[in-house]
Structures are given as structure tokens and as C-alpha cells.
Amino acid sequence: MPQDFGYSTGPAPAAGPSSQPPSAAAWCTATTYNSSYGDYDVYVHSNQPNKSATATASNGKSHSRYTNASGYADIYLHADPGNSITVTVGAASCSTTA
């Protein structure tokens, strides 16, 4: 009786589903704090570590920082009270109000 050593002479098996877990959709949250220096701190939290994060106010002012390894960034932005602020981090986008 022949021994089976795990070799196959037939066609290769069809590729199955990837064993990699599905990637999570990009997300972020933003909150503001009015500092005493005439600007706002825009606190950003995302699942986008080490990415450029840009905060843009409706008055046209914009500033960027990189998120840390945990996806957090603190962006200083010259915004006017009541301005809407849009934040982009990698593929994520979120907003807040000054």
C-alpha cells in the first residue's frame, strides 16, 4: 500500500478567503477648547496613527499636525467663535464647532 506524504499531483486548490481580518473603516472625532492665546485647540482622536491631521475653519484658516501612534493629535487653530471646523485624518473626516 503506498504511503501518503501530503503531496498532490492534482490541480492546485482554489484560493480561499483571505485570512487577514477586514480593515476597519477610517474614523475620527474632534472637539475644541478655547485657549487664552486667541486660538483654539482642536483635539483629534482617530484610528489613523501617524497620519497628517488637518483642521480647517470656515474662516479659511487651516493648520496641520501628525497623529501619534495612538491616533491622537492636538492642533492649534486660529478660528473665530462659531466657526465650523472640518478635520481630515488620512481617509477619515469629522467636524466640530469653535
Secondary structure, 3 states (H helix, E strand, C coil): CCCCCCCCCCCCCCCCCCCCCCCCCCCEEEEEEECCCCCEEEEEEECCCCCEEEEEECCCCEEEEECCCCCEEEEEECCCCCCEEEEEECCEEEEEEC
